[in-house]
């Protein structure tokens, strides 16, 4: 997941305001929310994490 923060910062330039560690943490939170969203058929979970 080390490169995920860097990849997301290309799509979401505001992530560049975060430290590298915080970018990775944010990326992991997004992945976790997406997994939970698909597993429970509740798309609002991923959307809420993305907009927060």
mmCIF file of the N, C-alpha and C atoms, coordinates in Angstrom:
data_MODEL
# 
_entry.id   MODEL 
# 
loop_
_atom_site.group_PDB 
_atom_site.id 
_atom_site.type_symbol 
_atom_site.label_atom_id 
_atom_site.label_alt_id 
_atom_site.label_comp_id 
_atom_site.label_asym_id 
_atom_site.label_entity_id 
_atom_site.label_seq_id 
_atom_site.pdbx_PDB_ins_code 
_atom_site.Cartn_x 
_atom_site.Cartn_y 
_atom_site.Cartn_z 
_atom_site.occupancy 
_atom_site.B_iso_or_equiv 
_atom_site.pdbx_formal_charge 
_atom_site.auth_seq_id 
_atom_site.auth_comp_id 
_atom_site.auth_asym_id 
_atom_site.auth_atom_id 
_atom_site.pdbx_PDB_model_num 
ATOM 1   N N  . UNK A 1 1  ? 0.832   -1.198 0.000  1.00 0.00 ? 1  UNK A N  1 
ATOM 2   C CA . UNK A 1 1  ? 0.000   0.000  0.000  1.00 0.00 ? 1  UNK A CA 1 
ATOM 3   C C  . UNK A 1 1  ? 0.874   1.258  0.000  1.00 0.00 ? 1  UNK A C  1 
ATOM 4   N N  . UNK A 1 2  ? 2.158   1.074  -0.016 1.00 0.00 ? 2  UNK A N  1 
ATOM 5   C CA . UNK A 1 2  ? 3.072   2.211  0.062  1.00 0.00 ? 2  UNK A CA 1 
ATOM 6   C C  . UNK A 1 2  ? 2.858   3.187  -1.088 1.00 0.00 ? 2  UNK A C  1 
ATOM 7   N N  . UNK A 1 3  ? 2.555   2.708  -2.259 1.00 0.00 ? 3  UNK A N  1 
ATOM 8   C CA . UNK A 1 3  ? 2.390   3.579  -3.422 1.00 0.00 ? 3  UNK A CA 1 
ATOM 9   C C  . UNK A 1 3  ? 0.968   4.110  -3.570 1.00 0.00 ? 3  UNK A C  1 
ATOM 10  N N  . UNK A 1 4  ? 0.032   3.600  -2.802 1.00 0.00 ? 4  UNK A N  1 
ATOM 11  C CA . UNK A 1 4  ? -1.368  3.999  -2.946 1.00 0.00 ? 4  UNK A CA 1 
ATOM 12  C C  . UNK A 1 4  ? -1.562  5.478  -2.635 1.00 0.00 ? 4  UNK A C  1 
ATOM 13  N N  . UNK A 1 5  ? -0.920  5.979  -1.620 1.00 0.00 ? 5  UNK A N  1 
ATOM 14  C CA . UNK A 1 5  ? -1.030  7.399  -1.283 1.00 0.00 ? 5  UNK A CA 1 
ATOM 15  C C  . UNK A 1 5  ? -0.537  8.285  -2.403 1.00 0.00 ? 5  UNK A C  1 
ATOM 16  N N  . UNK A 1 6  ? 0.547   7.893  -3.037 1.00 0.00 ? 6  UNK A N  1 
ATOM 17  C CA . UNK A 1 6  ? 1.099   8.656  -4.160 1.00 0.00 ? 6  UNK A CA 1 
ATOM 18  C C  . UNK A 1 6  ? 0.136   8.613  -5.349 1.00 0.00 ? 6  UNK A C  1 
ATOM 19  N N  . UNK A 1 7  ? -0.427  7.445  -5.630 1.00 0.00 ? 7  UNK A N  1 
ATOM 20  C CA . UNK A 1 7  ? -1.360  7.311  -6.752 1.00 0.00 ? 7  UNK A CA 1 
ATOM 21  C C  . UNK A 1 7  ? -2.616  8.136  -6.513 1.00 0.00 ? 7  UNK A C  1 
ATOM 22  N N  . UNK A 1 8  ? -3.126  8.117  -5.314 1.00 0.00 ? 8  UNK A N  1 
ATOM 23  C CA . UNK A 1 8  ? -4.325  8.893  -5.010 1.00 0.00 ? 8  UNK A CA 1 
ATOM 24  C C  . UNK A 1 8  ? -4.067  10.390 -5.064 1.00 0.00 ? 8  UNK A C  1 
ATOM 25  N N  . UNK A 1 9  ? -2.851  10.801 -4.759 1.00 0.00 ? 9  UNK A N  1 
ATOM 26  C CA . UNK A 1 9  ? -2.561  12.235 -4.802 1.00 0.00 ? 9  UNK A CA 1 
ATOM 27  C C  . UNK A 1 9  ? -2.590  12.769 -6.235 1.00 0.00 ? 9  UNK A C  1 
ATOM 28  N N  . UNK A 1 10 ? -2.429  11.893 -7.218 1.00 0.00 ? 10 UNK A N  1 
ATOM 29  C CA . UNK A 1 10 ? -2.576  12.317 -8.615 1.00 0.00 ? 10 UNK A CA 1 
ATOM 30  C C  . UNK A 1 10 ? -4.036  12.604 -8.934 1.00 0.00 ? 10 UNK A C  1 
ATOM 31  N N  . UNK A 1 11 ? -4.937  11.787 -8.423 1.00 0.00 ? 11 UNK A N  1 
ATOM 32  C CA . UNK A 1 11 ? -6.364  11.980 -8.647 1.00 0.00 ? 11 UNK A CA 1 
ATOM 33  C C  . UNK A 1 11 ? -6.946  13.056 -7.733 1.00 0.00 ? 11 UNK A C  1 
ATOM 34  N N  . UNK A 1 12 ? -6.388  13.150 -6.530 1.00 0.00 ? 12 UNK A N  1 
ATOM 35  C CA . UNK A 1 12 ? -6.868  14.102 -5.529 1.00 0.00 ? 12 UNK A CA 1 
ATOM 36  C C  . UNK A 1 12 ? -5.682  14.941 -5.057 1.00 0.00 ? 12 UNK A C  1 
ATOM 37  N N  . UNK A 1 13 ? -5.344  16.020 -5.764 1.00 0.00 ? 13 UNK A N  1 
ATOM 38  C CA . UNK A 1 13 ? -4.167  16.826 -5.429 1.00 0.00 ? 13 UNK A CA 1 
ATOM 39  C C  . UNK A 1 13 ? -4.184  17.372 -3.996 1.00 0.00 ? 13 UNK A C  1 
ATOM 40  N N  . UNK A 1 14 ? -5.335  17.487 -3.399 1.00 0.00 ? 14 UNK A N  1 
ATOM 41  C CA . UNK A 1 14 ? -5.388  18.001 -2.025 1.00 0.00 ? 14 UNK A CA 1 
ATOM 42  C C  . UNK A 1 14 ? -4.677  17.059 -1.049 1.00 0.00 ? 14 UNK A C  1 
ATOM 43  N N  . UNK A 1 15 ? -4.491  15.822 -1.420 1.00 0.00 ? 15 UNK A N  1 
ATOM 44  C CA . UNK A 1 15 ? -3.774  14.883 -0.552 1.00 0.00 ? 15 UNK A CA 1 
ATOM 45  C C  . UNK A 1 15 ? -2.312  15.261 -0.396 1.00 0.00 ? 15 UNK A C  1 
ATOM 46  N N  . UNK A 1 16 ? -1.800  16.065 -1.323 1.00 0.00 ? 16 UNK A N  1 
ATOM 47  C CA . UNK A 1 16 ? -0.404  16.492 -1.223 1.00 0.00 ? 16 UNK A CA 1 
ATOM 48  C C  . UNK A 1 16 ? -0.169  17.383 -0.008 1.00 0.00 ? 16 UNK A C  1 
ATOM 49  N N  . UNK A 1 17 ? -1.224  17.923 0.567  1.00 0.00 ? 17 UNK A N  1 
ATOM 50  C CA . UNK A 1 17 ? -1.094  18.733 1.772  1.00 0.00 ? 17 UNK A CA 1 
ATOM 51  C C  . UNK A 1 17 ? -0.802  17.859 2.996  1.00 0.00 ? 17 UNK A C  1 
ATOM 52  N N  . UNK A 1 18 ? -1.012  16.558 2.856  1.00 0.00 ? 18 UNK A N  1 
ATOM 53  C CA . UNK A 1 18 ? -0.766  15.634 3.960  1.00 0.00 ? 18 UNK A CA 1 
ATOM 54  C C  . UNK A 1 18 ? 0.678   15.150 3.939  1.00 0.00 ? 18 UNK A C  1 
ATOM 55  N N  . UNK A 1 19 ? 1.154   14.736 5.080  1.00 0.00 ? 19 UNK A N  1 
ATOM 56  C CA . UNK A 1 19 ? 2.481   14.124 5.142  1.00 0.00 ? 19 UNK A CA 1 
ATOM 57  C C  . UNK A 1 19 ? 2.414   12.761 4.439  1.00 0.00 ? 19 UNK A C  1 
ATOM 58  N N  . UNK A 1 20 ? 3.542   12.222 4.013  1.00 0.00 ? 20 UNK A N  1 
ATOM 59  C CA . UNK A 1 20 ? 3.513   10.901 3.364  1.00 0.00 ? 20 UNK A CA 1 
ATOM 60  C C  . UNK A 1 20 ? 2.832   9.827  4.224  1.00 0.00 ? 20 UNK A C  1 
ATOM 61  N N  . UNK A 1 21 ? 3.080   9.856  5.518  1.00 0.00 ? 21 UNK A N  1 
ATOM 62  C CA . UNK A 1 21 ? 2.449   8.871  6.406  1.00 0.00 ? 21 UNK A CA 1 
ATOM 63  C C  . UNK A 1 21 ? 0.936   9.064  6.450  1.00 0.00 ? 21 UNK A C  1 
ATOM 64  N N  . UNK A 1 22 ? 0.498   10.314 6.498  1.00 0.00 ? 22 UNK A N  1 
ATOM 65  C CA . UNK A 1 22 ? -0.937  10.589 6.522  1.00 0.00 ? 22 UNK A CA 1 
ATOM 66  C C  . UNK A 1 22 ? -1.602  10.243 5.193  1.00 0.00 ? 22 UNK A C  1 
ATOM 67  N N  . UNK A 1 23 ? -0.891  10.428 4.077  1.00 0.00 ? 23 UNK A N  1 
ATOM 68  C CA . UNK A 1 23 ? -1.423  10.025 2.769  1.00 0.00 ? 23 UNK A CA 1 
ATOM 69  C C  . UNK A 1 23 ? -1.659  8.521  2.740  1.00 0.00 ? 23 UNK A C  1 
ATOM 70  N N  . UNK A 1 24 ? -0.700  7.761  3.259  1.00 0.00 ? 24 UNK A N  1 
ATOM 71  C CA . UNK A 1 24 ? -0.850  6.306  3.289  1.00 0.00 ? 24 UNK A CA 1 
ATOM 72  C C  . UNK A 1 24 ? -2.002  5.885  4.200  1.00 0.00 ? 24 UNK A C  1 
ATOM 73  N N  . UNK A 1 25 ? -2.127  6.553  5.330  1.00 0.00 ? 25 UNK A N  1 
ATOM 74  C CA . UNK A 1 25 ? -3.217  6.256  6.253  1.00 0.00 ? 25 UNK A CA 1 
ATOM 75  C C  . UNK A 1 25 ? -4.570  6.565  5.608  1.00 0.00 ? 25 UNK A C  1 
ATOM 76  N N  . UNK A 1 26 ? -4.644  7.685  4.925  1.00 0.00 ? 26 UNK A N  1 
ATOM 77  C CA . UNK A 1 26 ? -5.871  8.071  4.227  1.00 0.00 ? 26 UNK A CA 1 
ATOM 78  C C  . UNK A 1 26 ? -6.203  7.056  3.139  1.00 0.00 ? 26 UNK A C  1 
ATOM 79  N N  . UNK A 1 27 ? -5.197  6.640  2.379  1.00 0.00 ? 27 UNK A N  1 
ATOM 80  C CA . UNK A 1 27 ? -5.410  5.650  1.320  1.00 0.00 ? 27 UNK A CA 1 
ATOM 81  C C  . UNK A 1 27 ? -5.922  4.342  1.909  1.00 0.00 ? 27 UNK A C  1 
ATOM 82  N N  . UNK A 1 28 ? -5.350  3.918  3.023  1.00 0.00 ? 28 UNK A N  1 
ATOM 83  C CA . UNK A 1 28 ? -5.809  2.680  3.655  1.00 0.00 ? 28 UNK A CA 1 
ATOM 84  C C  . UNK A 1 28 ? -7.241  2.820  4.145  1.00 0.00 ? 28 UNK A C  1 
ATOM 85  N N  . UNK A 1 29 ? -7.585  3.968  4.709  1.00 0.00 ? 29 UNK A N  1 
ATOM 86  C CA . UNK A 1 29 ? -8.958  4.207  5.155  1.00 0.00 ? 29 UNK A CA 1 
ATOM 87  C C  . UNK A 1 29 ? -9.936  4.124  3.987  1.00 0.00 ? 29 UNK A C  1 
ATOM 88  N N  . UNK A 1 30 ? -9.552  4.660  2.839  1.00 0.00 ? 30 UNK A N  1 
ATOM 89  C CA . UNK A 1 30 ? -10.418 4.600  1.650  1.00 0.00 ? 30 UNK A CA 1 
ATOM 90  C C  . UNK A 1 30 ? -10.596 3.165  1.173  1.00 0.00 ? 30 UNK A C  1 
ATOM 91  N N  . UNK A 1 31 ? -9.516  2.399  1.163  1.00 0.00 ? 31 UNK A N  1 
ATOM 92  C CA . UNK A 1 31 ? -9.602  0.993  0.753  1.00 0.00 ? 31 UNK A CA 1 
ATOM 93  C C  . UNK A 1 31 ? -10.494 0.217  1.718  1.00 0.00 ? 31 UNK A C  1 
ATOM 94  N N  . UNK A 1 32 ? -10.313 0.436  3.001  1.00 0.00 ? 32 UNK A N  1 
ATOM 95  C CA . UNK A 1 32 ? -11.129 -0.251 4.000  1.00 0.00 ? 32 UNK A CA 1 
ATOM 96  C C  . UNK A 1 32 ? -12.610 0.093  3.842  1.00 0.00 ? 32 UNK A C  1 
ATOM 97  N N  . UNK A 1 33 ? -12.896 1.361  3.608  1.00 0.00 ? 33 UNK A N  1 
ATOM 98  C CA . UNK A 1 33 ? -14.288 1.787  3.430  1.00 0.00 ? 33 UNK A CA 1 
ATOM 99  C C  . UNK A 1 33 ? -14.882 1.186  2.153  1.00 0.00 ? 33 UNK A C  1 
ATOM 100 N N  . UNK A 1 34 ? -14.086 1.122  1.089  1.00 0.00 ? 34 UNK A N  1 
ATOM 101 C CA . UNK A 1 34 ? -14.572 0.529  -0.156 1.00 0.00 ? 34 UNK A CA 1 
ATOM 102 C C  . UNK A 1 34 ? -14.875 -0.953 0.035  1.00 0.00 ? 34 UNK A C  1 
ATOM 103 N N  . UNK A 1 35 ? -14.011 -1.641 0.734  1.00 0.00 ? 35 UNK A N  1 
ATOM 104 C CA . UNK A 1 35 ? -14.243 -3.073 0.996  1.00 0.00 ? 35 UNK A CA 1 
ATOM 105 C C  . UNK A 1 35 ? -15.506 -3.278 1.819  1.00 0.00 ? 35 UNK A C  1 
ATOM 106 N N  . UNK A 1 36 ? -15.661 -2.481 2.863  1.00 0.00 ? 36 UNK A N  1 
ATOM 107 C CA . UNK A 1 36 ? -16.861 -2.591 3.694  1.00 0.00 ? 36 UNK A CA 1 
ATOM 108 C C  . UNK A 1 36 ? -18.105 -2.247 2.887  1.00 0.00 ? 36 UNK A C  1 
ATOM 109 N N  . UNK A 1 37 ? -17.975 -1.264 2.036  1.00 0.00 ? 37 UNK A N  1 
ATOM 110 C CA . UNK A 1 37 ? -19.094 -0.835 1.210  1.00 0.00 ? 37 UNK A CA 1 
ATOM 111 C C  . UNK A 1 37 ? -19.564 -1.963 0.290  1.00 0.00 ? 37 UNK A C  1 
ATOM 112 N N  . UNK A 1 38 ? -18.618 -2.612 -0.386 1.00 0.00 ? 38 UNK A N  1 
ATOM 113 C CA . UNK A 1 38 ? -18.981 -3.713 -1.279 1.00 0.00 ? 38 UNK A CA 1 
ATOM 114 C C  . UNK A 1 38 ? -19.475 -4.929 -0.506 1.00 0.00 ? 38 UNK A C  1 
ATOM 115 N N  . UNK A 1 39 ? -18.872 -5.215 0.627  1.00 0.00 ? 39 UNK A N  1 
ATOM 116 C CA . UNK A 1 39 ? -19.244 -6.396 1.405  1.00 0.00 ? 39 UNK A CA 1 
ATOM 117 C C  . UNK A 1 39 ? -20.651 -6.290 1.984  1.00 0.00 ? 39 UNK A C  1 
ATOM 118 N N  . UNK A 1 40 ? -21.059 -5.084 2.296  1.00 0.00 ? 40 UNK A N  1 
ATOM 119 C CA . UNK A 1 40 ? -22.365 -4.900 2.934  1.00 0.00 ? 40 UNK A CA 1 
ATOM 120 C C  . UNK A 1 40 ? -23.412 -4.293 2.002  1.00 0.00 ? 40 UNK A C  1 
ATOM 121 N N  . UNK A 1 41 ? -23.024 -4.069 0.743  1.00 0.00 ? 41 UNK A N  1 
ATOM 122 C CA . UNK A 1 41 ? -23.917 -3.457 -0.240 1.00 0.00 ? 41 UNK A CA 1 
ATOM 123 C C  . UNK A 1 41 ? -24.455 -2.103 0.250  1.00 0.00 ? 41 UNK A C  1 
ATOM 124 N N  . UNK A 1 42 ? -23.534 -1.322 0.828  1.00 0.00 ? 42 UNK A N  1 
ATOM 125 C CA . UNK A 1 42 ? -23.877 0.007  1.333  1.00 0.00 ? 42 UNK A CA 1 
ATOM 126 C C  . UNK A 1 42 ? -22.895 1.017  0.747  1.00 0.00 ? 42 UNK A C  1 
ATOM 127 N N  . UNK A 1 43 ? -23.161 1.474  -0.481 1.00 0.00 ? 43 UNK A N  1 
ATOM 128 C CA . UNK A 1 43 ? -22.203 2.361  -1.151 1.00 0.00 ? 43 UNK A CA 1 
ATOM 129 C C  . UNK A 1 43 ? -21.949 3.673  -0.417 1.00 0.00 ? 43 UNK A C  1 
ATOM 130 N N  . UNK A 1 44 ? -22.852 4.067  0.445  1.00 0.00 ? 44 UNK A N  1 
ATOM 131 C CA . UNK A 1 44 ? -22.663 5.331  1.160  1.00 0.00 ? 44 UNK A CA 1 
ATOM 132 C C  . UNK A 1 44 ? -21.439 5.302  2.075  1.00 0.00 ? 44 UNK A C  1 
ATOM 133 N N  . UNK A 1 45 ? -20.991 4.110  2.484  1.00 0.00 ? 45 UNK A N  1 
ATOM 134 C CA . UNK A 1 45 ? -19.808 4.028  3.351  1.00 0.00 ? 45 UNK A CA 1 
ATOM 135 C C  . UNK A 1 45 ? -18.566 4.541  2.633  1.00 0.00 ? 45 UNK A C  1 
ATOM 136 N N  . UNK A 1 46 ? -18.372 4.104  1.408  1.00 0.00 ? 46 UNK A N  1 
ATOM 137 C CA . UNK A 1 46 ? -17.202 4.560  0.634  1.00 0.00 ? 46 UNK A CA 1 
ATOM 138 C C  . UNK A 1 46 ? -17.339 6.025  0.279  1.00 0.00 ? 46 UNK A C  1 
ATOM 139 N N  . UNK A 1 47 ? -18.524 6.440  -0.079 1.00 0.00 ? 47 UNK A N  1 
ATOM 140 C CA . UNK A 1 47 ? -18.753 7.835  -0.457 1.00 0.00 ? 47 UNK A CA 1 
ATOM 141 C C  . UNK A 1 47 ? -18.500 8.753  0.739  1.00 0.00 ? 47 UNK A C  1 
ATOM 142 N N  . UNK A 1 48 ? -18.961 8.364  1.901  1.00 0.00 ? 48 UNK A N  1 
ATOM 143 C CA . UNK A 1 48 ? -18.758 9.168  3.100  1.00 0.00 ? 48 UNK A CA 1 
ATOM 144 C C  . UNK A 1 48 ? -17.267 9.305  3.420  1.00 0.00 ? 48 UNK A C  1 
ATOM 145 N N  . UNK A 1 49 ? -16.520 8.212  3.285  1.00 0.00 ? 49 UNK A N  1 
ATOM 146 C CA . UNK A 1 49 ? -15.082 8.262  3.555  1.00 0.00 ? 49 UNK A CA 1 
ATOM 147 C C  . UNK A 1 49 ? -14.364 9.129  2.535  1.00 0.00 ? 49 UNK A C  1 
ATOM 148 N N  . UNK A 1 50 ? -14.777 9.029  1.285  1.00 0.00 ? 50 UNK A N  1 
ATOM 149 C CA . UNK A 1 50 ? -14.137 9.804  0.228  1.00 0.00 ? 50 UNK A CA 1 
ATOM 150 C C  . UNK A 1 50 ? -14.381 11.301 0.413  1.00 0.00 ? 50 UNK A C  1 
ATOM 151 N N  . UNK A 1 51 ? -15.568 11.671 0.820  1.00 0.00 ? 51 UNK A N  1 
ATOM 152 C CA . UNK A 1 51 ? -15.876 13.093 0.967  1.00 0.00 ? 51 UNK A CA 1 
ATOM 153 C C  . UNK A 1 51 ? -15.372 13.678 2.288  1.00 0.00 ? 51 UNK A C  1 
ATOM 154 N N  . UNK A 1 52 ? -15.036 12.815 3.239  1.00 0.00 ? 52 UNK A N  1 
ATOM 155 C CA . UNK A 1 52 ? -14.525 13.330 4.513  1.00 0.00 ? 52 UNK A CA 1 
ATOM 156 C C  . UNK A 1 52 ? -13.095 13.601 4.380  1.00 0.00 ? 52 UNK A C  1 
# 
